[in-house]
Amino acid sequence: MVTPLADDVWWYDLRGTNAYLVDDGALTLVDTGMRWHASDLIGGLRDAGFELRDLDRVLLTHFDVDHVGGLRAFDGVDLTVYVGAADAPLVTGEAKPPLSNHKGLIQRLGGPLTSPPDNPVEPVEDGDSVGTFTVYETPGHTPGHVCYVSETLSAAFLGDLVVERGDGRFHPSPWLLSYDTVAVEQSVRSLVERVPAFDVAAMGHGVPFQRDGSERLAAVVERL
């Protein structure tokens, strides 16, 4: 089941993590939850009036088991997977998370719940465009974390750069779940300075906001 957030933007509440369906002229899934969310993802497509074959692309905000685990649901579908360049080798299986970082160790433990997709994986970098989405590199939670912002749809997909904890506010990704919290704070500041105004703020954890998203994100900087 999906919940409409705005015209052509839908939210998957996957019970602990979020994914999003967006139609910007090409049907797009943002993040994929865990591997057992496959039926939810496919069912949500149908709830929104689409079929699996209509899906054109998957945008991954970063490599984490609860964001890439559902990729296997789309093996055999004609689509392209986009992910930040520094995280792309983890998605394709060409590299493994480093054991020298506590977050890398957590990612290694989740390895059995992920598998490389058989779809093409396209690395993206800061300033790249994918349809109406602009890519913003926001490292810290992971080295290759990116946000995708569609000015056309007034929507920003923030991954785990920030979280919402049931209090109606954004909070930066915490130490336990991040490679580098200093980089997280720098990424939040940089994104606030560079991004155009947007309404929908869609993060990986918590309840997304339908209005005043850019203002809510800017409020995080005031509290840093």
LINQUIJO-V590293 format. One record per run of one state. SS is the DSSP state (hx for helix, st for strand, lp for the rest). FROM is the first residue (numbers start at 0). TO is the last residue. If there is no record, write none. Layout:
[[SS	FROM	TO] [SS	FROM	TO]]
//
This chain:
[[lp	0	1] [st	2	5] [lp	6	7] [st	8	12] [lp	13	16] [st	17	22] [lp	23	25] [st	26	29] [lp	30	33] [hx	34	46] [lp	47	50] [hx	51	53] [st	54	58] [lp	59	63] [hx	64	73] [lp	74	78] [st	79	83] [hx	84	91] [lp	92	100] [hx	101	108] [lp	109	109] [hx	110	112] [lp	113	118] [st	119	123] [lp	124	127] [st	128	129] [lp	130	131] [st	132	136] [lp	137	144] [st	145	149] [lp	150	153] [st	154	158] [lp	159	160] [st	161	163] [lp	164	168] [st	169	171] [lp	172	173] [hx	174	176] [lp	177	179] [hx	180	193] [lp	194	198] [st	199	202] [lp	203	207] [st	208	208] [lp	209	211] [hx	212	222] [lp	223	223]]
//
